[in-house]
Amino acid sequence: MAVVALACIAAGTWQIARFEQKRRDNGHLRANAHAPAVPVGQLLPLVGSGRSVSRDRVEFRPVVASGTYDPSGQGLVRNRSVGDADGFIVLTPLRTAQGVLLVARGFVAATNSGAAPPVAAPPAGLVTVRARALPSESRHDQADQLPAGQLEAINAGDQARRNDGPVLDGFAELMAHQPGTAGLTALPGPDLSNPAGGALEPQHFAYVIQWYLFAALAVAAPFAMARAENKQRRVRIDFDAASDPDADLNARSEQQRRAERLADRYGRPVG
């Protein structure tokens, strides 16, 4: 039980660390979502520049970018959903002075056959857009293994190997009513109640209480078991005495002997 208690304490302490980390992550992402917009080149480095992209610094941060859409490099990111609809995210490169920014313009639902539907073209000419920045997805987009124009993920590194010119390391989701969203379903904003995802903060706190409670139960278990055994032993002795026909006689004989010993010691007559 001591080993069990120590293991439960270790698990509870680990959950405290998880709880604090989740609070920090959620705090950073909420702050990003409410921060003022910055030029995208100040936030996202170029692929291969050697600068790392910090999720705490980048994700959900509003950015502004000016450039021209490149429909020839457009792709449809499959296996995505908005609300109850399954379909594709429309990903179109925006060529800016800082580099190519991958822009998730919106969402289109899949057809009944699951095939990609027609997609409205982006506006021509110079545009300025406001969007939410996101770090590049780690999975490969598998563009060479899927039907033409379809992608499995938004991977800036894979895009950089196919695009002419530098590519910004990350992507951006257009906010509603921006140039390029016409004819598409707007992508929903982040759920700031738990933006980091996974278990909620109160769940981690509940896990802490749970593991420490298990540790307390493990410590108390041997004492509870010993008490139960003693109680069971007393019940068994009482039962054996009640079932012995000579028990009362033996008890009276024992009392008589004690009285005689007291009389011999103190000189009092046996009553």
Backbone bond lengths (Angstrom), bond angles and torsions (degrees), N, CA, C in turn:
res aa  C-N    CA-C-N  psi(-1)  N-CA   C-N-CA  omega(-1)  CA-C   N-CA-C  phi
1 M - - - 1.463 - - 1.532 111.87 -
2 A 1.351 115.54 -31.43 1.473 118.18 176.99 1.523 110.60 -65.88
3 V 1.338 116.58 -40.34 1.467 120.17 177.95 1.524 110.49 -64.75
4 V 1.335 116.23 -42.25 1.466 120.60 178.50 1.534 110.20 -61.66
5 A 1.336 116.14 -43.77 1.464 120.37 -179.53 1.529 110.83 -62.09
6 L 1.336 117.55 -42.77 1.463 120.60 179.26 1.528 110.89 -64.09
7 A 1.343 116.53 -40.39 1.466 119.68 178.31 1.526 110.89 -63.16
8 C 1.324 117.21 -40.70 1.471 120.67 179.45 1.529 110.88 -67.02
9 I 1.342 117.25 -38.82 1.464 120.22 177.30 1.523 110.43 -63.34
10 A 1.356 116.43 -41.15 1.466 119.94 177.87 1.523 111.08 -62.27
11 A 1.342 116.73 -42.46 1.465 120.02 179.17 1.527 110.96 -65.37
12 G 1.333 117.31 -39.17 1.464 120.37 178.05 1.515 111.97 -65.19
13 T 1.332 116.35 -40.08 1.467 120.22 178.69 1.526 110.81 -65.68
14 W 1.334 116.10 -38.80 1.464 119.84 176.62 1.531 110.65 -63.31
15 Q 1.338 116.84 -39.42 1.461 119.35 178.35 1.529 112.06 -66.32
16 I 1.335 117.47 -30.83 1.471 119.82 174.18 1.527 109.50 -61.25
17 A 1.363 116.23 -44.25 1.463 119.90 178.23 1.526 110.82 -62.78
18 R 1.348 117.10 -40.80 1.461 120.67 177.82 1.526 111.04 -63.36
19 F 1.328 116.08 -41.51 1.465 121.10 179.88 1.530 110.31 -61.51
20 E 1.332 116.51 -46.03 1.465 120.16 -179.88 1.523 110.96 -65.62
21 Q 1.340 117.48 -39.48 1.460 120.30 178.77 1.523 110.87 -64.62
22 K 1.346 116.85 -42.31 1.462 119.63 179.05 1.532 110.55 -63.23
23 R 1.328 117.42 -39.69 1.465 119.98 177.56 1.521 110.89 -61.90
24 R 1.342 116.41 -42.19 1.467 119.61 179.98 1.529 110.70 -65.47
25 D 1.343 115.91 -45.65 1.469 119.41 -178.51 1.526 110.78 -62.07
26 N 1.318 116.68 -47.38 1.469 119.59 179.25 1.522 111.03 -62.24
27 G 1.319 116.51 -38.93 1.466 120.01 179.24 1.519 111.99 -62.54
28 H 1.351 116.82 -44.14 1.462 120.43 178.80 1.526 111.03 -62.38
29 L 1.334 116.93 -44.76 1.467 120.11 -175.72 1.527 111.21 -69.70
30 R 1.331 117.74 -37.44 1.473 119.42 176.24 1.529 110.33 -65.13
31 A 1.331 115.73 -40.45 1.475 118.64 178.29 1.520 110.57 -63.69
32 N 1.347 117.38 -40.23 1.463 120.31 177.59 1.517 111.50 -59.41
33 A 1.344 116.13 -45.63 1.464 120.69 -175.31 1.528 111.82 -62.95
34 H 1.330 117.03 -29.15 1.460 120.67 -176.99 1.538 112.57 -101.10
35 A 1.319 116.59 3.43 1.465 120.22 -178.84 1.530 109.74 -77.43
36 P 1.343 117.68 156.70 1.472 120.03 176.25 1.525 110.93 -67.53
37 A 1.317 116.02 152.87 1.459 121.63 -179.33 1.529 110.52 -69.09
38 V 1.335 115.57 145.36 1.465 122.22 177.67 1.522 108.50 -126.72
39 P 1.319 118.83 156.89 1.463 120.64 173.28 1.525 110.21 -59.23
40 V 1.319 116.28 136.18 1.461 119.70 -171.99 1.525 111.97 -60.13
41 G 1.344 117.35 -32.08 1.454 119.74 -179.67 1.516 113.76 -66.27
42 Q 1.325 116.92 -21.88 1.467 120.10 177.52 1.529 111.88 -79.31
43 L 1.317 116.42 -19.11 1.466 120.16 -174.99 1.519 112.58 -102.51
44 L 1.340 116.86 -46.08 1.462 120.69 -175.87 1.522 110.49 -100.74
45 P 1.328 118.29 126.92 1.464 120.33 174.51 1.530 110.04 -79.04
46 L 1.299 116.15 171.73 1.461 121.27 175.70 1.525 109.85 -82.36
47 V 1.323 115.87 145.96 1.466 119.98 174.49 1.524 108.83 -58.76
48 G 1.322 116.38 131.28 1.460 121.37 179.45 1.506 114.57 84.86
49 S 1.343 117.99 4.04 1.469 119.99 -179.22 1.521 112.38 -78.30
50 G 1.321 116.94 -13.65 1.460 120.72 -177.80 1.515 113.59 91.19
51 R 1.333 117.31 -10.08 1.465 120.57 177.01 1.520 109.20 -85.40
52 S 1.315 116.15 132.40 1.469 120.03 179.56 1.524 109.97 -85.00
53 V 1.331 114.84 154.90 1.455 121.31 178.59 1.516 108.39 -102.67
54 S 1.329 116.75 117.16 1.457 122.02 179.85 1.521 109.47 -90.86
55 R 1.333 116.15 123.51 1.465 119.75 178.99 1.521 110.65 -59.16
56 D 1.347 116.86 -41.66 1.462 120.28 -178.29 1.525 111.62 -61.93
57 R 1.311 117.54 -27.34 1.462 120.76 -177.83 1.524 112.18 -91.16
58 V 1.336 117.47 -30.65 1.458 121.43 -169.20 1.517 113.74 -99.28
59 E 1.338 117.46 -47.75 1.470 120.63 -165.62 1.528 112.36 -59.86
60 F 1.317 115.95 129.42 1.469 127.20 178.05 1.532 113.32 72.55
61 R 1.323 119.08 4.57 1.465 120.39 -179.58 1.529 109.26 -72.25
62 P 1.341 118.51 127.09 1.471 119.72 176.46 1.531 110.95 -66.22
63 V 1.328 114.76 136.58 1.459 120.72 178.22 1.531 108.89 -133.65
64 V 1.317 115.33 158.26 1.469 121.61 171.63 1.516 107.72 -121.27
65 A 1.335 115.19 144.23 1.462 120.45 -179.94 1.519 109.15 -145.86
66 S 1.304 116.26 143.05 1.462 121.94 176.95 1.523 109.09 -121.49
67 G 1.316 116.31 136.02 1.453 120.46 179.69 1.511 110.60 174.06
68 T 1.324 115.59 -164.15 1.462 121.68 179.54 1.525 109.06 -122.74
69 Y 1.319 115.32 137.84 1.465 120.25 177.93 1.530 110.04 -70.50
70 D 1.341 114.91 147.42 1.461 121.91 177.16 1.529 108.73 -117.53
71 P 1.336 118.48 90.10 1.466 120.27 -176.90 1.522 113.39 -62.26
72 S 1.333 117.89 -23.91 1.466 119.66 -178.58 1.525 112.15 -65.83
73 G 1.318 117.12 -23.63 1.464 120.44 179.61 1.513 113.59 -100.08
74 Q 1.345 116.81 10.81 1.466 120.42 -176.14 1.528 111.41 -69.74
75 G 1.335 116.26 144.15 1.459 122.24 176.89 1.513 110.82 -138.24
76 L 1.314 115.08 160.55 1.458 121.85 177.95 1.525 108.30 -112.89
77 V 1.336 115.96 118.20 1.462 121.67 -178.57 1.523 107.39 -88.08
78 R 1.305 116.54 114.13 1.460 121.20 -171.05 1.526 112.43 -86.54
79 N 1.344 114.29 173.82 1.472 122.68 178.10 1.525 112.17 59.83
80 R 1.330 116.27 41.71 1.456 121.30 175.81 1.531 108.16 -116.94
81 S 1.317 116.45 162.58 1.461 120.30 -179.05 1.516 110.08 -144.10
82 V 1.316 114.61 148.79 1.454 122.92 172.43 1.513 106.19 -133.58
83 G 1.329 116.57 119.30 1.455 119.83 -173.52 1.516 109.53 64.24
84 D 1.325 117.13 -127.61 1.465 121.87 179.85 1.525 112.21 -97.64
85 A 1.321 117.82 3.00 1.466 121.26 -175.82 1.524 110.53 -97.35
86 D 1.331 116.15 137.39 1.460 122.72 174.00 1.521 108.95 -101.91
87 G 1.309 116.09 144.72 1.454 117.82 -178.85 1.499 112.99 178.12
88 F 1.342 116.36 -134.32 1.465 122.72 -170.04 1.528 110.51 -135.04
89 I 1.326 115.43 146.17 1.459 121.41 167.13 1.532 107.55 -92.91
90 V 1.313 115.54 131.86 1.469 120.73 179.48 1.530 108.11 -87.48
91 L 1.344 115.82 115.05 1.461 122.34 -176.23 1.526 108.66 -111.38
92 T 1.326 116.26 116.71 1.467 121.75 -176.68 1.523 109.75 -125.75
93 P 1.340 118.30 129.60 1.474 119.70 176.49 1.526 110.71 -68.07
94 L 1.326 115.14 138.06 1.460 122.31 172.52 1.522 106.69 -114.04
95 R 1.332 115.77 115.91 1.463 119.57 -176.90 1.528 108.92 -85.99
96 T 1.325 115.72 112.73 1.463 122.58 -178.59 1.524 109.58 -113.79
97 A 1.316 115.13 172.73 1.464 119.87 178.33 1.522 111.58 -66.63
98 Q 1.324 116.75 -25.48 1.470 120.61 -178.65 1.527 112.55 -86.65
99 G 1.318 118.02 -18.41 1.454 122.98 -177.23 1.514 110.23 144.94
100 V 1.320 116.46 -179.15 1.457 121.38 -179.93 1.518 108.98 -80.46
101 L 1.332 115.73 123.74 1.462 121.67 175.86 1.517 108.37 -103.63
102 L 1.334 116.77 124.80 1.465 121.37 176.54 1.521 107.85 -78.89
103 V 1.329 116.74 119.47 1.457 121.84 -174.32 1.530 109.67 -113.84
104 A 1.326 115.75 120.01 1.463 121.05 171.96 1.527 106.89 -82.94
105 R 1.347 115.83 101.11 1.472 119.66 -171.78 1.524 112.59 -76.34
106 G 1.320 117.98 -28.84 1.458 120.57 -177.52 1.514 110.71 167.82
107 F 1.315 115.75 -162.96 1.466 122.40 -172.93 1.521 109.31 -127.58
108 V 1.337 115.86 142.54 1.465 121.39 171.61 1.528 108.06 -128.17
109 A 1.326 116.45 136.53 1.460 120.96 179.33 1.519 109.99 -75.04
110 A 1.325 116.14 147.30 1.456 120.94 177.24 1.523 109.91 -71.66
111 T 1.326 116.98 155.41 1.456 122.05 175.75 1.527 109.20 -74.47
112 N 1.318 116.61 173.11 1.461 120.85 179.94 1.521 111.87 -60.31
113 S 1.321 116.64 -29.59 1.465 120.55 178.64 1.518 112.29 -82.40
114 G 1.337 116.87 -7.03 1.452 121.37 -177.47 1.508 113.72 88.12
115 A 1.335 116.77 -2.19 1.461 120.12 -179.25 1.521 110.56 -76.24
116 A 1.337 115.32 162.11 1.461 120.77 178.90 1.518 109.98 -72.42
117 P 1.318 118.20 133.99 1.466 120.89 178.91 1.525 111.00 -83.88
118 P 1.344 117.90 169.86 1.464 120.04 173.04 1.531 110.05 -63.65
119 V 1.311 116.54 148.02 1.461 121.88 -176.39 1.527 109.17 -124.17
120 A 1.334 115.60 136.78 1.464 120.08 177.82 1.526 109.58 -65.01
121 A 1.324 115.26 138.58 1.466 120.33 -179.42 1.523 110.51 -72.49
122 P 1.327 117.55 150.56 1.468 120.35 176.36 1.519 110.07 -73.67
123 P 1.324 117.69 161.06 1.472 119.73 178.51 1.527 110.86 -67.71
124 A 1.320 114.56 147.90 1.463 119.87 177.60 1.529 109.95 -86.45
125 G 1.311 115.18 162.28 1.454 120.43 176.39 1.525 112.89 84.30
126 L 1.304 115.41 -177.19 1.466 122.16 -177.39 1.529 110.67 -72.12
127 V 1.307 116.30 131.10 1.469 121.50 177.84 1.527 108.12 -132.11
128 T 1.306 114.55 155.42 1.465 121.82 171.72 1.516 107.27 -121.13
129 V 1.332 115.75 124.78 1.465 120.60 -175.26 1.521 110.09 -121.24
130 R 1.321 112.96 154.96 1.471 121.37 174.26 1.530 106.13 -117.27
131 A 1.334 116.33 132.21 1.466 120.01 -172.54 1.522 110.58 -149.91
132 R 1.341 114.29 172.08 1.469 121.72 174.72 1.520 108.43 -102.50
133 A 1.312 116.86 124.91 1.467 120.58 179.99 1.528 110.29 -78.82
134 L 1.319 114.79 147.55 1.461 122.01 177.30 1.524 108.93 -143.27
135 P 1.333 117.90 146.67 1.463 119.06 176.05 1.524 110.67 -70.57
136 S 1.306 115.24 154.72 1.462 121.10 178.71 1.526 110.56 -60.32
137 E 1.326 116.40 144.02 1.468 120.21 176.93 1.522 109.18 -75.85
138 S 1.316 116.25 145.68 1.466 120.62 -172.94 1.524 113.08 -79.16
139 R 1.337 118.09 -27.00 1.468 119.90 -179.71 1.531 110.80 -68.66
140 H 1.318 117.12 149.15 1.458 121.04 174.55 1.524 109.33 -72.29
141 D 1.336 116.01 148.33 1.465 118.72 -175.73 1.530 113.75 -80.31
142 Q 1.354 117.75 -12.82 1.467 123.35 175.42 1.529 112.21 54.48
143 A 1.327 116.39 36.47 1.461 120.32 -178.25 1.523 112.31 -61.02
144 D 1.335 117.93 -30.14 1.464 120.67 -178.19 1.520 112.79 -81.85
145 Q 1.353 117.83 -5.47 1.454 120.58 -178.99 1.528 113.31 -112.83
146 L 1.325 116.55 -3.00 1.465 121.62 -176.42 1.522 109.96 -112.60
147 P 1.349 116.52 166.69 1.468 118.54 174.47 1.518 110.99 -54.50
148 A 1.314 115.45 150.39 1.464 121.11 -175.77 1.517 111.26 -53.70
149 G 1.340 115.33 131.05 1.458 120.92 177.39 1.514 114.35 87.65
150 Q 1.331 118.96 -3.62 1.461 120.72 179.61 1.524 110.59 -104.11
151 L 1.349 114.71 149.02 1.456 122.52 -178.58 1.517 109.31 -132.12
152 E 1.319 115.54 152.53 1.459 120.60 177.13 1.521 111.70 -93.98
153 A 1.329 117.29 -23.83 1.464 121.46 -177.09 1.524 108.74 -155.65
154 I 1.333 115.01 168.31 1.467 121.29 177.13 1.526 106.71 -102.76
155 N 1.315 115.29 90.91 1.462 121.94 -175.38 1.525 108.42 -114.67
156 A 1.326 116.14 108.72 1.460 120.77 -175.98 1.526 111.54 -64.52
157 G 1.327 118.00 -33.10 1.463 120.25 178.89 1.519 111.66 -64.06
158 D 1.335 116.86 -44.35 1.462 119.91 177.56 1.529 110.81 -64.11
159 Q 1.331 116.57 -39.52 1.459 120.07 178.74 1.526 111.02 -64.56
160 A 1.325 117.27 -38.08 1.464 120.88 -178.93 1.527 111.39 -62.79
161 R 1.328 117.68 -32.85 1.463 120.68 179.83 1.532 112.10 -72.13
162 R 1.347 116.91 -17.28 1.470 119.88 -179.40 1.521 112.92 -107.14
163 N 1.328 118.45 -17.37 1.464 122.18 -175.69 1.514 111.66 -93.36
164 D 1.318 114.59 148.27 1.465 119.54 171.32 1.528 108.42 -81.31
165 G 1.296 117.28 128.57 1.451 120.88 177.87 1.519 112.03 92.67
166 P 1.325 116.90 170.34 1.465 122.56 -177.33 1.526 111.79 -69.02
167 V 1.333 115.32 148.29 1.469 122.32 179.81 1.523 108.31 -122.50
168 L 1.324 116.26 133.76 1.468 120.50 177.26 1.526 109.89 -70.43
169 D 1.324 115.21 139.99 1.470 121.49 -173.99 1.531 110.02 -83.92
170 G 1.310 115.41 86.40 1.456 122.63 -178.97 1.519 108.14 149.88
171 F 1.315 116.72 -169.40 1.470 119.83 174.13 1.521 108.32 -150.15
172 A 1.331 115.71 177.47 1.464 119.81 -176.67 1.525 109.52 -139.57
173 E 1.321 116.14 137.92 1.464 122.40 175.44 1.521 108.69 -97.38
174 L 1.324 116.56 124.29 1.456 119.81 179.33 1.524 110.80 -64.52
175 M 1.314 115.59 138.50 1.456 119.95 170.64 1.528 108.88 -78.69
176 A 1.310 116.95 166.87 1.463 121.59 -175.18 1.524 111.28 -61.15
177 H 1.330 115.22 146.82 1.474 123.63 173.29 1.526 112.93 65.78
178 Q 1.321 116.92 26.49 1.466 120.73 175.94 1.528 109.55 -95.46
179 P 1.314 117.90 158.64 1.468 119.89 176.11 1.533 110.91 -57.81
180 G 1.334 116.26 121.70 1.457 120.96 -178.84 1.511 113.54 112.37
181 T 1.330 117.61 -9.84 1.473 119.49 -178.95 1.528 112.41 -91.57
182 A 1.321 118.80 -9.88 1.467 121.18 -175.95 1.533 110.37 -60.07
183 G 1.326 115.30 133.46 1.458 120.78 178.52 1.513 114.30 81.69
184 L 1.322 118.33 1.34 1.460 122.64 -178.92 1.530 110.03 -120.51
185 T 1.320 115.75 156.33 1.468 120.74 173.57 1.526 108.52 -79.35
186 A 1.314 116.11 127.59 1.471 119.89 -178.90 1.520 110.64 -63.36
187 L 1.313 116.56 141.53 1.466 121.49 176.47 1.523 109.04 -76.54
188 P 1.331 117.86 132.15 1.467 119.46 -178.04 1.519 111.88 -68.09
189 G 1.314 115.31 150.62 1.459 120.26 176.11 1.519 111.11 -71.62
190 P 1.308 117.46 168.62 1.468 120.96 -178.30 1.519 111.83 -68.58
191 D 1.332 115.54 148.98 1.465 121.93 173.57 1.527 107.42 -82.89
192 L 1.312 116.40 103.10 1.462 120.15 -174.00 1.523 113.21 -80.67
193 S 1.344 117.98 -0.55 1.465 119.27 174.66 1.529 110.75 -68.92
194 N 1.338 116.13 -30.53 1.469 120.84 177.15 1.526 107.70 -154.40
195 P 1.338 117.88 66.30 1.464 120.29 -171.41 1.520 114.40 -64.47
196 A 1.334 118.39 -25.61 1.461 120.06 -179.87 1.516 112.33 -75.58
197 G 1.342 117.31 -13.78 1.452 120.82 179.55 1.526 111.97 78.94
198 G 1.331 115.41 179.18 1.462 120.50 -179.18 1.517 111.46 76.24
199 A 1.324 115.69 -156.46 1.462 120.97 -178.25 1.523 110.95 -63.63
200 L 1.321 115.25 145.65 1.458 120.68 177.71 1.528 110.27 -71.60
201 E 1.315 116.46 158.56 1.466 120.42 178.37 1.531 111.91 -56.67
202 P 1.362 120.06 -45.97 1.472 119.06 178.36 1.524 112.72 -61.05
203 Q 1.357 117.82 -29.11 1.459 119.57 177.96 1.522 110.86 -65.57
204 H 1.338 116.82 -44.45 1.462 119.43 177.91 1.528 110.51 -61.13
205 F 1.330 117.15 -40.00 1.461 120.16 178.86 1.528 110.35 -64.51
206 A 1.342 116.16 -39.46 1.466 119.99 177.95 1.527 110.97 -64.69
207 Y 1.356 117.04 -36.62 1.465 119.89 177.74 1.531 110.93 -63.74
208 V 1.339 116.50 -37.65 1.476 119.82 177.75 1.529 109.76 -59.06
209 I 1.335 116.71 -50.49 1.468 121.27 -179.95 1.529 110.04 -60.54
210 Q 1.325 116.32 -42.17 1.456 120.67 -177.60 1.523 111.91 -60.18
211 W 1.357 117.04 -47.69 1.459 119.57 -176.75 1.524 111.87 -68.15
212 Y 1.331 117.85 -38.81 1.462 119.20 178.18 1.537 110.80 -69.38
213 L 1.328 117.09 -32.96 1.464 119.69 175.17 1.520 110.27 -65.41
214 F 1.337 117.37 -40.77 1.461 120.33 176.34 1.534 110.39 -61.39
215 A 1.339 117.67 -39.05 1.463 120.53 178.58 1.527 110.70 -63.08
216 A 1.340 116.97 -42.83 1.463 120.45 178.63 1.525 111.06 -63.47
217 L 1.318 116.89 -40.12 1.467 120.38 178.21 1.524 111.09 -64.91
218 A 1.348 116.53 -37.95 1.461 119.49 178.73 1.527 111.32 -64.41
219 V 1.348 117.15 -39.09 1.466 120.71 178.41 1.525 110.34 -68.33
220 A 1.324 117.43 -39.06 1.466 121.02 -176.75 1.515 112.56 -77.61
221 A 1.336 118.16 -20.59 1.464 120.86 -173.78 1.533 113.60 -58.12
222 P 1.368 120.30 -46.84 1.473 118.47 -179.32 1.532 113.21 -60.46
223 F 1.345 117.31 -38.54 1.461 119.82 179.52 1.527 110.76 -67.47
224 A 1.326 116.36 -40.87 1.458 119.22 178.09 1.517 111.14 -64.39
225 M 1.338 116.76 -39.15 1.465 120.11 179.32 1.528 111.03 -67.14
226 A 1.362 116.75 -41.06 1.466 119.67 179.11 1.518 110.90 -64.18
227 R 1.323 116.39 -41.02 1.468 119.78 178.68 1.523 110.62 -63.45
228 A 1.339 116.34 -41.45 1.463 119.74 179.56 1.523 110.90 -64.99
229 E 1.344 117.14 -38.20 1.458 120.18 179.11 1.525 111.12 -66.20
230 N 1.347 117.12 -42.34 1.466 120.20 178.11 1.518 111.16 -62.38
231 K 1.318 116.37 -41.75 1.463 119.80 178.79 1.518 110.60 -63.20
232 Q 1.343 115.31 -42.25 1.464 118.90 179.26 1.521 111.19 -65.14
233 R 1.339 116.72 -36.22 1.458 120.11 179.31 1.525 110.86 -66.34
234 R 1.351 116.47 -41.94 1.470 119.06 178.84 1.526 111.53 -64.64
235 V 1.308 115.59 -39.08 1.472 118.67 177.89 1.520 110.24 -62.85
236 R 1.335 116.78 -41.13 1.456 120.16 -179.50 1.531 111.05 -65.29
237 I 1.346 117.11 -39.98 1.480 120.04 178.85 1.514 110.36 -64.74
238 D 1.353 115.94 -43.49 1.460 119.06 178.57 1.525 111.55 -62.72
239 F 1.330 116.05 -37.87 1.459 119.26 179.88 1.527 110.51 -67.17
240 D 1.355 116.25 -42.03 1.464 119.48 178.96 1.519 110.69 -63.27
241 A 1.342 117.79 -39.58 1.468 120.71 179.80 1.521 111.23 -66.57
242 A 1.316 116.04 -39.49 1.468 119.25 -179.46 1.522 112.02 -68.48
243 S 1.320 117.28 -28.55 1.466 120.29 -178.16 1.522 112.73 -89.71
244 D 1.370 119.97 -2.86 1.470 123.87 179.58 1.525 109.41 -93.48
245 P 1.363 119.99 116.80 1.472 120.78 -177.90 1.521 113.29 -66.65
246 D 1.323 116.31 -22.33 1.473 119.15 -179.52 1.511 112.08 -93.96
247 A 1.367 117.23 6.05 1.458 118.96 -174.17 1.517 111.32 -64.12
248 D 1.348 117.94 -45.99 1.465 119.51 -178.82 1.509 111.19 -64.25
249 L 1.364 116.87 -42.28 1.460 119.95 179.74 1.519 110.41 -62.09
250 N 1.322 116.11 -44.09 1.462 119.86 179.54 1.521 110.91 -62.46
251 A 1.365 116.37 -39.90 1.458 119.77 179.74 1.526 110.39 -64.26
252 R 1.385 116.68 -42.45 1.467 118.51 179.92 1.529 110.74 -66.67
253 S 1.339 117.85 -37.79 1.466 120.82 178.71 1.519 110.29 -62.71
254 E 1.339 116.62 -40.77 1.456 120.78 179.54 1.528 110.10 -64.61
255 Q 1.335 117.74 -40.96 1.463 120.62 177.87 1.536 110.69 -63.56
256 Q 1.349 116.75 -39.96 1.480 120.73 179.73 1.521 110.47 -63.35
257 R 1.325 116.88 -42.05 1.455 120.03 -179.71 1.521 110.94 -64.99
258 R 1.319 117.76 -38.83 1.459 120.36 178.97 1.532 110.03 -64.90
259 A 1.320 117.08 -40.41 1.468 120.28 179.31 1.529 110.99 -63.67
260 E 1.329 116.56 -40.07 1.469 119.23 179.83 1.525 110.84 -65.46
261 R 1.343 116.22 -39.25 1.467 118.48 179.28 1.524 110.72 -64.61
262 L 1.330 118.18 -39.06 1.456 121.32 177.94 1.533 110.84 -65.74
263 A 1.332 117.02 -38.59 1.470 120.16 179.93 1.520 111.25 -65.44
264 D 1.335 116.25 -41.89 1.466 119.80 178.17 1.519 110.58 -63.68
265 R 1.375 117.06 -35.99 1.441 120.16 -176.34 1.516 111.99 -75.61
266 Y 1.326 117.20 -42.72 1.464 119.57 -171.62 1.539 112.57 -110.92
267 G 1.301 117.61 1.64 1.467 119.76 175.48 1.518 113.81 74.20
268 R 1.329 118.51 17.52 1.444 120.42 178.56 1.525 108.75 -93.15
269 P 1.324 116.23 142.50 1.478 119.12 -179.90 1.537 109.57 -67.00
270 V 1.289 113.75 150.20 1.476 120.24 178.08 1.519 108.05 -76.36
271 G 1.385 117.97 120.60 1.468 120.95 -176.98 1.496 111.34 -99.42
